[in-house]
């Protein structure tokens, strides 16, 4: 993707292109290894006001049961015990503030809801590119992440996993959105 010259050129309402996007995470095991995973089912959108970023917004809804680490013996407890996906089927993020750090970097603050618990987080986001696509209009690429303490949202199974799996989890976003208007 190539970057469009001005944010004002990108103004509009966008829908997340799930086929070109990734929502993932990294957690550290106490043995020093990292467990990487992602979610297979998510949707979202954004509104970009290129002239006044304070009027911009973003939302993301992730199906908790779609968590995948490519290890079935780990994935089932993640769904059932850690995320309690039956009782809390969705993980959501709804922005409350967007601020520009420099030409391509932003801080997007919002409410993250996991297991029915809502807490504010600030996601560091980078505009990785934008391009005109004859079929889709304008596509915009964004990459971001935030490190959270999973225990703040009650994401835990038992005392043993509370010790064996680090409390800090990094959420990673590689997102492509397509302008609708």
Number of C-alpha atoms within 10 A of each C-alpha: 11 11 15 15 10 11 16 14 14 21 18 17 18 22 19 22 19 16 10 11 19 19 22 19 20 17 19 17 15 12 9 9 10 13 13 15 19 18 17 18 16 20 15 19 21 20 20 23 18 16 14 13 18 14 14 21 20 22 19 18 18 20 17 25 22 16 22 19 17 11 9 10 9 11 18 15 14 21 19 16 15 19 26 22 20 13 10 18 19 22 21 23 22 20 21 18 17 22 16 14 12 8 11 14 17 19 17 21 20 22 18 21 18 24 20 17 14 16 13 14 18 20 21 19 22 20 16 18 16 21 17 16 10 7 6 12 12 20 21 23 21 18 20 20 18 15 18 15 13 18 14 14 17 15 19 21 15 10 8 9 14 14 12 12 19 18 19 15 19 17 18 21 20 17 21 23 23 23 21 14 11
